[in-house]
Amino acid sequence: MARAHIVIIGAGISGLTAAVTIGEGVDKLIAAGKTIARPEITILEAADWIGGRARTDVLSSGVAVDVGPHWFHGGAKNPFYKWANDRRYDLGPISIDTATRRFNVSADGAVKPEQREWAMERLYEMYAIWKAQHPDEDISLRQLAEMSKSRVIVAVAEERANNWMAVDSAEKVSSDEFWGDDAGSGGMQLQDGIEKLITAMTSEAQYYKTDIQLRRVVQAVRKVGKSFEIVTDKDTVEADYVLCTISVGALKSNGVQFSKNVHSQLDPVLAGMTGARMTKIFVPLRPEFFTERNIAPDTFVTLYEQRHSWLLHLRTDGKPLVTIFASGAMSDLVEKSHYVDIESQMLDLLDRVVDPDLTGARDNLEGRIHITDWTTNPYFLCAYSAMLPGVKRRNPLVIGNMVFAGEAFVQSLKKSPSQMTGAWESGRIAGQKILRKLASSSPLPVGERVPERSEGG
Ligand SMILES: Cc1cc2nc3c(=O)[nH]c(=O)nc-3n(C[C@H](O)[C@H](O)[C@H](O)COP(=O)(O)OP(=O)(O)OC[C@H]3O[C@@H](n4cnc5c(N)ncnc54)[C@H](O)[C@@H]3O)c2cc1C
């Protein structure tokens, strides 16, 4: 019996989940007596690490940091975490950022903290009323805010578009997605870093004989008869099924060429989404810096300026660190600027925070500041996806034997699209879809039925 070859583009959470789902699913089919040849699974990954956006780096101070995702939103109820836990993966110690200590600092000209709280409440009330009247419609956060005729509410909507949805304008924010998203800052995290989970997933994918090839940049996918030719920077690979998991930013840049037929179905989906831009800046400090100032672990500070706001997360549980989040246009600016300039601006920024007292960080640096490059790295070109108003996301987009999955391809807002959970959910559904295709192209023993599994979403 001929073995099918499945090529997965991208070794992020969605690609690894798909490989595990297919491997495990084939085992179950064989155990159930189905005649099926174990497929060959190859993951082609452009970067030189496994995990994609889920990556843990070690700073020059020796502190391990998650440079992409680190919060499992929803804590122990998070379905991705539950899945990993059920599989007995070794995830190491776990801690929770509760975000209970929050400080808001408003620079001159920015909305005052108490006005912001009021504006958010009003905005939500307006959404609830509007939604009750238009249950099947969506509206941009900007339009919603403008209905209030309040300058403060509009300003707060723009702040949230920028610092939470990480896009440049509230016009690009779907109210349904904004209010439907259950993710907030804070959540459960792996103390040893997200790498722990990626290592466990990699081992399982490899147990199913998945061949993960790093530094293989896919440039084009061509349909040749019933199969595919995948052109990489090194050679051309043939496949029966292709699963593409690259980000919306990378897809929109046309770094990978697809056939016209694929573009005609993919492009309208991409047109409904935008790439949210976010950069993390890590500032490692001497442990005494926090103890001297009596700063409690897990403190959040948001510094609001007129045009941008910075979220600062202070981690003081023995691993002293300030993580600064730059979003939207500021993310671009930070990543494209000279390192020395950004370092100096970030230390100036900390000097402006007096409650809690972050002044003098410059003299307390322990190692170099670390700046991520998700917005400018050609294999990502965004931190995550955001849905434009009035648009529906697609569950994995299936075009014959080619499937598009990843955090952007999750239809149900309850499944946290754009987050790790969404990437996992999408990879799982995509894996099941390919599995079903594989099973239906293999002969069935008499009386045997291929199990139909729930797709969720
Ligand atoms: C700064 C930041 C903070 C975040 N915070 C959180 C958080 O706290 N909680 C949370 O749940 N989520 C968070 N996220 C979102 C989360 O990281 C993503 O939703 C998830 O990791 C996406 O996984 P994926 O498999 O869909 O995509 P990816 O991880 O992007 O995987 C796709 C892979 O494709 C590869 N690739 C791209 N182009 C090519 C090519 N041409 N050829 C071959 N390979 C290619 C890429 O290198 C990448 O490895 C955050 C993201 C960022 C960037």
The ligand as an ORCA input file, in Angstrom:
! r2SCAN-3c Opt
* xyz 0 1
  C       4.738     38.904     21.708
  C       3.650     37.873     21.694
  C       2.926     37.623     22.840
  C       1.922     36.654     22.836
  N       1.280     36.379     24.005
  C       0.423     35.325     24.057
  C      -0.032     34.853     25.322
  O       0.363     35.339     26.386
  N      -0.922     33.807     25.314
  C      -1.325     33.178     24.175
  O      -2.110     32.229     24.257
  N      -0.864     33.597     22.967
  C       0.010     34.638     22.880
  N       0.556     34.996     21.672
  C       0.030     34.358     20.436
  C       0.695     32.964     20.165
  O       2.072     33.100     20.175
  C       0.272     32.472     18.791
  O      -1.130     32.461     18.685
  C       0.759     31.030     18.474
  O       2.049     30.801     18.974
  C       0.724     30.841     16.968
  O       1.096     29.536     16.615
  P       0.976     29.067     15.081
  O       1.420     27.660     15.011
  O      -0.367     29.399     14.544
  O       1.985     30.026     14.279
  P       3.570     30.163     14.344
  O       4.065     29.979     15.725
  O       3.896     31.452     13.677
  O       4.099     28.944     13.455
  C       4.240     29.050     12.051
  C       5.645     28.636     11.664
  O       5.784     28.782     10.250
  C       7.131     29.136      9.975
  N       7.210     29.720      8.632
  C       6.802     30.947      8.223
  N       7.065     31.122      6.914
  C       7.633     29.967      6.482
  C       8.129     29.516      5.214
  N       8.080     30.293      4.131
  N       8.656     28.276      5.139
  C       8.719     27.448      6.212
  N       8.266     27.829      7.451
  C       7.728     29.065      7.574
  C       7.469     30.117     11.078
  O       8.863     30.239     11.258
  C       6.745     29.495     12.282
  O       7.621     28.666     13.028
  C       1.595     35.945     21.636
  C       2.329     36.197     20.485
  C       3.361     37.134     20.508
  C       4.191     37.318     19.277
*
